[in-house]
């Protein structure tokens, strides 16, 4: 395919409402150089390794399932981060620009794309969606709670609970049957902390380390009325008027209003929460909390 052809001409040869592979694009007359040009120009986006879609196509669970089904074997079952992504939970997937892993298991084979298999799936652990077999949101939460690092695991579980497909009580009830599986000790600890009020991975990681610090139990996503405005805190302790919030979720006017109402709120960037050693900002939270206690005592 001549790369000098207008993009509109090339795009007209591709499906605009469903995912496609390189082979499907080539069958439509769009060779790899032309497809790469469309990726660079932003008219096409990569959903995962080997699967693409027109940039204007809305990303639904059905579209994601279709994309995975295009690149895995018919007998494969999507699991772990791939299943979470299909279910609409992006917390466990790579950041923009990285290639999304495709994690599947198949009868008699190990998982590929990341985690070892070592698991038995019952009938109610697997569902079908748009031609794809994948673990249910509940089973996916159980697996990611065992297999991912703690902060990432809690973020993934929070996101899956937020799909509304299962309750916290159902999650806790399923934990005992994972006895003997890799990482079940971590799963038991994290399952008790799962909360759908988290707005994303950074808030989940913040909550995890808050629980480990010498701080009172906080309410996730706590709304606070200050100076006639409603401000959402990532975590808040109403009795002590103390909380924490991510920098991209609060304005300077919000902070002024909170301070005027007697609140002490620590502002942390999502990057700091996710990329720096937790001990440093945990100690910062503890110092700020003690300062608030002294202020209230005075």
C-alpha positions as CSV (number, residue, x, y, z in Angstrom):
1,X,0.0,0.0,0.0
2,X,1.4,3.4,-1.0
3,X,1.9,5.4,2.2
4,X,1.3,8.6,0.2
5,X,-2.4,7.8,-0.2
6,X,-4.7,10.1,1.9
7,X,-5.5,8.8,5.3
8,X,-9.2,9.1,4.6
9,X,-8.8,6.7,1.7
10,X,-7.0,4.2,3.8
11,X,-9.4,4.5,6.7
12,X,-12.4,3.8,4.4
13,X,-11.0,0.3,3.9
14,X,-11.0,-0.6,7.6
15,X,-13.9,-1.5,9.8
16,X,-15.0,1.5,11.8
17,X,-17.2,-0.2,14.4
18,X,-15.2,-3.1,15.5
19,X,-11.6,-4.2,16.2
20,X,-9.3,-5.6,13.6
21,X,-5.9,-7.3,13.3
22,X,-3.0,-6.6,11.0
23,X,-4.0,-9.5,8.9
24,X,-7.5,-8.1,8.6
25,X,-6.1,-4.7,7.6
26,X,-3.9,-6.3,5.0
27,X,-6.8,-8.2,3.6
28,X,-8.6,-4.9,3.2
29,X,-5.6,-3.5,1.3
30,X,-4.0,-1.6,4.2
31,X,-0.4,-2.8,4.6
32,X,1.7,-2.4,7.8
33,X,3.4,0.9,6.8
34,X,0.0,2.5,6.2
35,X,-1.4,1.1,9.4
36,X,1.6,2.5,11.3
37,X,1.0,5.9,9.8
38,X,-2.6,5.9,10.9
39,X,-1.4,5.0,14.4
40,X,1.0,7.9,14.4
41,X,-1.6,10.3,13.1
42,X,-4.1,9.2,15.7
43,X,-6.9,7.9,13.4
44,X,-6.4,4.4,14.7
45,X,-5.4,3.2,18.2
46,X,-3.9,0.0,19.5
47,X,-6.2,-1.8,22.0
48,X,-3.7,-4.5,22.8
49,X,-0.9,-6.4,21.0
50,X,-2.2,-7.3,17.6
51,X,-5.6,-5.6,17.8
52,X,-6.6,-2.2,16.6
53,X,-9.7,0.0,16.3
54,X,-10.7,3.3,14.7
55,X,-9.9,6.1,17.1
56,X,-13.5,7.3,17.0
57,X,-15.0,4.0,18.1
58,X,-16.4,4.0,21.7
59,X,-14.6,1.5,24.0
60,X,-17.1,-0.8,25.5
61,X,-16.7,-4.2,27.3
62,X,-18.0,-5.9,24.2
63,X,-15.5,-4.2,22.0
64,X,-12.6,-5.1,24.4
65,X,-13.8,-8.7,24.5
66,X,-14.0,-8.8,20.7
67,X,-10.4,-7.5,20.5
68,X,-9.1,-10.2,22.8
69,X,-11.0,-12.9,21.0
70,X,-9.3,-11.9,17.8
71,X,-5.7,-12.5,19.1
72,X,-6.1,-15.6,21.3
73,X,-6.9,-19.3,20.6
74,X,-10.6,-20.4,20.6
75,X,-10.2,-22.5,23.7
76,X,-8.3,-19.9,25.7
77,X,-9.8,-18.2,28.8
78,X,-8.8,-14.6,29.4
79,X,-7.7,-14.1,33.0
80,X,-6.0,-11.6,35.4
81,X,-5.2,-8.2,33.9
82,X,-6.7,-9.0,30.6
83,X,-10.0,-10.1,32.1
84,X,-10.0,-7.0,34.4
85,X,-9.5,-4.8,31.4
86,X,-12.4,-6.4,29.5
87,X,-14.6,-5.9,32.5
88,X,-13.9,-2.2,32.4
89,X,-11.3,-2.0,35.2
90,X,-8.1,-0.2,33.9
91,X,-6.4,0.0,37.3
92,X,-4.2,-3.1,36.7
93,X,-3.2,-2.3,33.1
94,X,-0.1,-0.5,31.9
95,X,-0.1,3.3,31.5
96,X,-0.7,4.9,28.1
97,X,1.9,4.1,25.6
98,X,2.8,0.6,26.9
99,X,1.6,-2.6,25.2
100,X,-1.2,-4.1,27.2
101,X,-0.5,-7.7,28.2
102,X,-2.7,-10.6,27.0
103,X,-3.0,-13.1,29.8
104,X,-4.9,-16.3,29.0
105,X,-4.9,-19.9,30.1
106,X,-6.0,-23.0,28.1
107,X,-6.6,-26.6,29.0
108,X,-3.2,-28.3,29.4
109,X,-1.2,-25.1,29.0
110,X,0.3,-22.5,31.2
111,X,-0.8,-18.9,31.2
112,X,1.0,-16.6,28.9
113,X,1.5,-12.9,29.2
114,X,2.6,-12.7,32.8
115,X,1.3,-15.0,35.6
116,X,1.7,-18.8,35.9
117,X,-1.5,-20.7,35.7
118,X,-1.6,-23.0,38.8
119,X,-5.4,-22.6,39.2
120,X,-8.6,-24.5,38.8
121,X,-11.6,-22.7,37.5
122,X,-15.1,-23.9,38.3
123,X,-18.1,-23.3,36.0
124,X,-19.2,-20.2,37.8
125,X,-15.7,-18.7,37.5
126,X,-16.0,-18.3,33.7
127,X,-18.4,-16.4,31.5
128,X,-18.8,-15.7,27.8
129,X,-18.8,-12.3,26.1
130,X,-18.6,-11.4,22.4
131,X,-17.0,-14.7,21.5
132,X,-14.5,-14.7,24.4
133,X,-14.3,-16.9,27.5
134,X,-13.0,-15.0,30.5
135,X,-13.0,-15.1,34.3
136,X,-15.9,-13.3,36.0
137,X,-15.2,-10.0,37.8
138,X,-15.4,-11.8,41.1
139,X,-12.9,-14.5,40.2
140,X,-10.7,-12.0,38.5
141,X,-10.6,-9.9,41.7
142,X,-9.7,-13.1,43.7
143,X,-6.8,-13.8,41.3
144,X,-5.4,-10.3,41.1
145,X,-5.7,-9.9,44.8
146,X,-3.2,-12.8,45.1
147,X,-0.9,-12.1,42.2
148,X,-0.3,-8.4,41.8
149,X,1.9,-6.2,44.2
150,X,-0.3,-5.0,47.1
151,X,-1.1,-1.4,45.9
152,X,-1.8,-2.6,42.4
153,X,-3.8,-5.5,43.6
154,X,-6.0,-3.3,45.9
155,X,-6.6,-0.9,43.0
156,X,-7.7,-3.7,40.7
157,X,-10.0,-5.2,43.3
158,X,-11.5,-1.7,44.0
159,X,-12.2,-1.2,40.3
160,X,-13.7,-4.7,39.9
161,X,-16.0,-4.2,42.9
162,X,-17.0,-0.9,41.2
163,X,-18.4,-2.7,38.2
164,X,-21.3,-3.7,40.4
165,X,-21.2,-7.3,39.3
166,X,-20.5,-8.6,42.9
167,X,-20.7,-7.3,46.4
168,X,-18.0,-7.0,49.1
169,X,-19.8,-9.7,51.1
170,X,-19.6,-12.1,48.1
171,X,-15.9,-11.4,47.7
172,X,-15.2,-12.1,51.4
173,X,-17.2,-15.3,51.2
174,X,-15.1,-16.6,48.2
175,X,-11.7,-16.0,49.8
176,X,-11.6,-19.3,51.9
177,X,-11.8,-21.4,48.7
178,X,-8.6,-19.9,47.6
179,X,-6.7,-21.6,50.4
180,X,-3.5,-23.2,49.3
181,X,-3.2,-20.9,46.2
182,X,-0.2,-18.6,45.7
183,X,-0.6,-15.3,47.4
184,X,-3.7,-16.2,49.5
185,X,-2.2,-14.5,52.6
186,X,-2.1,-11.2,50.8
187,X,-5.6,-11.8,49.4
188,X,-7.0,-12.2,52.9
189,X,-5.6,-8.9,54.0
190,X,-6.6,-6.9,51.0
191,X,-10.1,-8.4,50.6
192,X,-11.1,-6.8,53.9
193,X,-10.0,-3.4,52.6
194,X,-11.6,-3.4,49.2
195,X,-13.8,-0.3,48.6
196,X,-15.6,0.8,45.4
197,X,-15.4,4.5,46.5
198,X,-11.8,4.7,45.3
199,X,-11.5,6.9,42.2
200,X,-8.5,5.0,40.8
201,X,-5.2,3.3,41.4
202,X,-3.5,6.1,43.2
203,X,-6.4,6.5,45.7
204,X,-6.3,2.8,46.4
205,X,-2.6,2.8,47.0
206,X,-3.0,5.8,49.3
207,X,-5.7,4.1,51.3
208,X,-3.5,0.9,51.6
209,X,-0.6,2.8,53.1
210,X,-2.8,5.0,55.2
211,X,-4.1,1.8,56.9
212,X,-0.4,0.9,57.6
213,X,0.4,4.2,59.1
214,X,-0.4,5.4,62.6
215,X,-3.5,7.2,61.6
216,X,-7.2,6.8,62.5
217,X,-9.5,5.0,60.1
218,X,-10.6,7.3,57.3
219,X,-13.6,7.4,55.0
220,X,-12.7,6.9,51.3
221,X,-14.1,9.5,48.9
222,X,-15.4,11.6,51.7
223,X,-17.5,14.7,50.8
224,X,-16.9,17.8,52.9
225,X,-19.0,21.0,52.8
226,X,-16.8,24.0,53.2
227,X,-17.7,27.7,52.5
228,X,-20.7,26.6,50.6
229,X,-18.8,24.3,48.3
230,X,-18.7,20.5,48.3
231,X,-15.2,19.1,48.2
232,X,-14.4,15.4,47.8
233,X,-11.4,14.1,49.8
234,X,-9.6,11.0,48.8
235,X,-9.6,10.0,52.5
236,X,-11.1,12.0,55.4
237,X,-11.5,11.7,59.2
238,X,-14.4,14.0,60.1
239,X,-13.9,14.1,63.9
240,X,-10.4,15.3,63.5
241,X,-11.0,17.4,60.3
242,X,-8.1,15.8,58.7
243,X,-7.7,14.2,55.3
244,X,-5.7,13.7,52.1
245,X,-6.5,14.4,48.5
246,X,-4.7,13.9,45.2
247,X,-3.4,17.1,43.6
248,X,-5.4,16.7,40.3
249,X,-8.7,16.4,42.2
250,X,-8.8,19.6,44.2
251,X,-8.5,23.3,43.3
252,X,-6.7,26.1,45.2
253,X,-10.1,27.5,46.1
254,X,-11.2,24.2,47.5
255,X,-8.1,24.1,49.8
256,X,-8.7,27.6,51.0
257,X,-12.3,26.7,51.8
258,X,-11.3,23.6,53.7
259,X,-8.7,25.5,55.7
260,X,-11.2,28.2,56.6
261,X,-13.5,25.5,57.9
262,X,-10.8,24.1,60.2
263,X,-9.6,21.2,58.0
264,X,-6.0,20.2,57.5
265,X,-5.7,18.4,54.2
266,X,-2.5,16.9,52.8
267,X,-2.2,17.2,49.0
268,X,-0.2,14.4,47.3
269,X,0.4,13.9,43.7
270,X,-0.6,10.6,42.2
271,X,2.9,10.2,40.8
272,X,4.4,10.5,44.3
273,X,1.9,8.0,45.7
274,X,2.6,5.5,43.0
275,X,6.3,6.0,42.2
276,X,8.1,6.9,45.5
277,X,8.7,4.8,48.6
278,X,5.5,5.0,50.7
279,X,7.4,5.4,54.0
280,X,8.3,9.0,53.1
281,X,4.8,10.3,52.5
282,X,3.3,8.1,55.2
283,X,5.5,9.9,57.8
284,X,4.5,13.2,56.3
285,X,0.8,12.2,56.8
286,X,1.5,11.2,60.4
287,X,3.3,14.5,61.1
288,X,0.5,16.6,59.6
289,X,-2.1,14.6,61.6
290,X,-0.2,15.3,64.9
291,X,-0.1,19.0,64.0
292,X,-3.8,18.9,63.6
293,X,-4.3,17.3,66.9
294,X,-2.1,20.0,68.5
295,X,-4.1,22.7,66.7
296,X,-7.4,21.3,67.9
297,X,-6.1,20.9,71.5
298,X,-5.0,24.6,71.5
